[in-house]
Amino acid sequence: MKTIVLMALLGLPLSLLAQKGQVLEGRTLKSQILGREVRYTMYLPADYATSERRYPVTYLLHGYTDDDTGWLQFGEVNRYADAAMASGEIPPMIIAMPDGGVAWYINDAGGKERYEDFFIKEFIPHVEATYRAKAKKEFRAVAGLSMGGYGSFIYALKHPDLFVACAPLSAAVIPDGEIEKMPDDRFNAIFAKLYAPGNLKGKARLTEHWYKNSVLKLVAEAQPDNLKKVRWWVDCGDGDFLIKGNLELAALMTDKQVPFEFRVRDGVHDWTYWRTGITDALKFIGVSFRR
């Protein structure tokens, strides 16, 4: 009786609330580019097993030190996606979650970890060949949190002809000044291998490779028409240590007269913030998939 009452309060039919998508964990892709197997997790919508249709895909990227199960284990994205699809807030979609390790989803400066090449040249084609995915720009989106928000920006900025929408949450948009002033132990542990091998300090860290992968630099130098090829959703907490970079990004987008949705909510850099934001991000993406 309690279950029925709860469903009635939610205003949803029993049949819809019973529908659950399928989660596939522990899937692997042998990457020729990376020279190893890469794990990934898939969310398939509730009617995937009983239909013959093809679905749009959201590529959902995890944060630093998490893996392909982060959005599932801590973000409960399957539960939020089930509810939003059942209520009609978002259209049925596939959600693909690759393991990005600590590669920041880019090709590193030394050419040893070519994760961006893997994602674009191997992972997307694999998903579209293995699952019933619609293999067109208008049915592809990318989203993520923190490091994954950064990766989302990088992919959409560098490959605007591949993605219709980009929805980063708490994205690691880092201004040049923060890289210059970052304590040596932190910079060397997290960023040196990616952008500036060697014990570099201050402005010397702002290498050519840094600028090739700086979200703010890419936006600053992009033609407005290219930026407008993608629908943008930006969400960052007012107490998040990454808010400064996100505000700078919003100012750049505004100056270039590029339409974007910008959300600054009460919150910090944690799973509570991301869990309460993922449904709205998926709704924004869902609008991009609809006609």
Beta strands, then each sheet from edge to edge (+ up, - down):
strand 1: 22-31
strand 2: 36-44
strand 3: 57-61
strand 4: 94-98
strand 5: 140-145
strand 6: 165-169
strand 7: 231-235
strand 8: 260-263
sheet 1: 1+ 2- 4+ 3+ 5+ 6+ 7+ 8+
end
